[in-house]
Amino acid sequence: MVDSCGTCFFSRNVVDQNGFAYLGCCHEAPAVVSSHLDASAISAQWSKVQSDWWCGDGADKTTGASFSDFVQTKAAPVWITTNPEGEQVKVTHLTNTGNYLIKTGSGFITDISVNTPANSGTLTIYDGVNASGAVLAVIDVSKNTQSGSGSSPWPFATGLFAVLNGNADVTILSTI
């Protein structure tokens, strides 16, 4: 199999707010896009890629094995960012399968970390007050993650809701 964005663990088929479908790279946090005309108009966009591109930092979609010869661990998305505009941060610690309403209203996710992986499972993050909100991320919690570097904070507008399937130890940092 050829290493490419099309075979990468971090690639996702994405539809933007205008209905445009594209292949997005979820290796880094999405870029925050805001309007200087309306401060409440905040959105985020994954990097657009082509299926035959390759950055060299990805991992095989099926096995999770790194495309890089220098990285010997399985890939796992982690985004660590600075605290937006000095706002206070809420630490949410999840350890059991369940549904969790973390915050109502708008804010930012500044970090998601899988501290201890489960044998299998996922963490799904929603922009909403329940699991019918917009999906922001689906993270494989069977992969052990370590702190890494990231970019802009990850915005949500309606609320922050998480569904953990699997008994992983997960920490989510978000603005209060």
C-alpha positions as CSV (number, residue, x, y, z in Angstrom):
1,M,0.0,0.0,0.0
2,V,1.3,3.5,-0.9
3,D,1.7,6.0,1.9
4,S,-0.7,8.9,1.1
5,C,-3.4,11.1,2.6
6,G,-5.9,8.8,1.1
7,T,-4.6,5.9,3.2
8,C,-3.9,7.9,6.3
9,F,-5.5,7.5,9.8
10,F,-5.9,11.3,10.1
11,S,-7.8,11.8,6.8
12,R,-11.5,12.5,6.9
13,N,-14.2,13.2,4.4
14,V,-15.5,16.6,5.5
15,V,-18.4,18.8,4.4
16,D,-18.0,22.5,5.3
17,Q,-20.7,24.9,6.4
18,N,-21.4,25.7,2.7
19,G,-22.0,22.1,1.7
20,F,-18.6,21.7,0.0
21,A,-17.1,18.2,0.4
22,Y,-13.4,17.8,0.7
23,L,-10.7,15.4,2.1
24,G,-9.5,16.9,5.4
25,C,-6.4,16.2,7.4
26,C,-7.0,15.9,11.1
27,H,-3.4,15.5,12.1
28,E,-3.4,19.0,13.6
29,A,-6.3,21.0,15.2
30,P,-8.6,22.7,12.6
31,A,-7.8,26.3,11.8
32,V,-10.1,28.8,13.6
33,V,-11.9,31.1,11.1
34,S,-13.6,34.1,12.5
35,S,-15.3,37.1,10.9
36,H,-14.0,40.6,11.8
37,L,-17.6,41.8,11.1
38,D,-19.2,39.4,13.6
39,A,-17.2,38.4,16.7
40,S,-19.7,35.5,17.4
41,A,-19.2,34.0,13.9
42,I,-16.5,31.5,14.8
43,S,-15.9,28.3,12.8
44,A,-13.1,25.9,12.2
45,Q,-11.7,24.2,9.1
46,W,-9.6,21.1,8.7
47,S,-6.6,21.4,6.3
48,K,-7.7,20.5,2.7
49,V,-5.6,17.7,1.1
50,Q,-5.6,15.5,-1.9
51,S,-5.8,11.7,-1.6
52,D,-2.4,11.3,-3.4
53,W,-0.6,13.8,-1.2
54,W,1.7,12.7,1.6
55,C,3.2,14.7,4.4
56,G,5.3,11.9,5.9
57,D,3.8,12.4,9.4
58,G,0.6,10.3,9.1
59,A,-0.2,6.7,10.0
60,D,-1.9,3.8,8.2
61,K,-5.7,4.0,8.4
62,T,-6.0,0.2,9.0
63,T,-3.1,-0.7,11.3
64,G,-2.3,2.7,12.9
65,A,1.4,2.1,12.2
66,S,3.3,5.3,11.5
67,F,4.3,6.2,8.0
68,S,7.6,7.5,9.4
69,D,10.6,5.2,10.0
70,F,11.5,7.4,13.0
71,V,8.2,7.0,14.8
72,Q,7.6,3.5,16.3
73,T,4.3,4.1,18.1
74,K,0.8,4.0,16.8
75,A,-0.7,7.3,15.8
76,A,-3.3,9.1,18.0
77,P,-4.6,12.6,17.5
78,V,-3.8,15.0,20.4
79,W,-4.2,18.8,20.2
80,I,-2.5,21.0,22.8
81,T,-3.1,24.7,22.5
82,T,-2.6,27.8,24.5
83,N,-5.5,29.1,26.6
84,P,-7.5,31.5,24.4
85,E,-7.4,35.1,25.6
86,G,-6.5,34.1,29.2
87,E,-9.9,32.4,29.9
88,Q,-10.1,30.0,32.8
89,V,-9.8,26.3,31.9
90,K,-12.1,23.5,33.0
91,V,-10.5,20.1,33.4
92,T,-12.9,17.1,32.7
93,H,-11.6,13.7,33.6
94,L,-13.5,10.7,32.0
95,T,-12.8,7.1,33.0
96,N,-16.0,5.2,32.3
97,T,-18.2,4.5,29.3
98,G,-20.9,7.2,29.2
99,N,-22.4,10.4,27.9
100,Y,-21.0,13.6,29.3
101,L,-22.3,17.2,29.0
102,I,-19.2,19.2,29.7
103,K,-20.4,22.7,28.9
104,T,-23.4,24.6,27.5
105,G,-22.8,27.6,25.3
106,S,-19.8,28.5,23.3
107,G,-16.1,28.0,24.2
108,F,-12.9,26.3,23.2
109,I,-11.3,22.9,23.6
110,T,-7.7,23.4,24.4
111,D,-6.5,19.8,24.9
112,I,-7.8,16.2,24.6
113,S,-5.5,13.5,26.0
114,V,-5.9,9.8,26.3
115,N,-3.9,9.1,29.4
116,T,-4.5,5.4,29.7
117,P,-5.9,3.6,26.6
118,A,-8.8,1.1,26.6
119,N,-8.6,-2.2,24.8
120,S,-10.9,-0.7,22.2
121,G,-13.3,2.2,22.0
122,T,-13.8,5.8,20.8
123,L,-14.3,9.2,22.2
124,T,-16.7,11.3,20.1
125,I,-16.8,15.0,20.7
126,Y,-19.9,17.0,19.7
127,D,-20.7,20.7,19.3
128,G,-24.0,20.5,21.2
129,V,-25.7,19.6,24.4
130,N,-26.2,15.9,23.4
131,A,-25.1,13.4,20.8
132,S,-27.3,14.9,18.1
133,G,-24.9,17.9,17.8
134,A,-22.3,18.4,15.1
135,V,-19.4,15.9,15.4
136,L,-16.1,17.7,16.0
137,A,-13.9,14.6,16.4
138,V,-13.9,10.8,16.8
139,I,-10.8,9.7,18.6
140,D,-9.6,6.1,18.9
141,V,-9.1,5.7,22.7
142,S,-7.2,2.3,22.2
143,K,-4.2,4.3,21.2
144,N,-2.0,5.8,23.9
145,T,-1.4,9.5,23.3
146,Q,1.3,11.7,24.6
147,S,1.5,15.5,24.8
148,G,2.3,17.0,21.4
149,S,2.2,20.4,19.9
150,G,-0.9,21.9,18.3
151,S,-2.2,25.1,16.9
152,S,-5.2,27.2,17.4
153,P,-7.9,26.4,20.0
154,W,-10.8,24.3,18.8
155,P,-14.1,26.3,19.0
156,F,-17.6,25.0,19.8
157,A,-20.7,27.1,19.6
158,T,-23.7,25.3,21.2
159,G,-22.1,23.2,23.9
160,L,-19.4,20.6,24.5
161,F,-20.7,17.0,24.7
162,A,-18.6,13.8,24.8
163,V,-19.5,10.1,24.4
164,L,-16.9,7.7,25.7
165,N,-17.2,4.1,24.5
166,G,-14.5,2.1,26.4
167,N,-13.0,2.5,29.8
168,A,-10.0,4.7,28.8
169,D,-8.7,7.4,31.1
170,V,-9.3,10.7,29.2
171,T,-8.7,14.3,30.1
172,I,-10.4,17.2,28.2
173,L,-9.4,20.8,28.8
174,S,-12.0,23.4,27.8
175,T,-12.8,27.0,28.5
176,I,-15.3,27.7,31.3
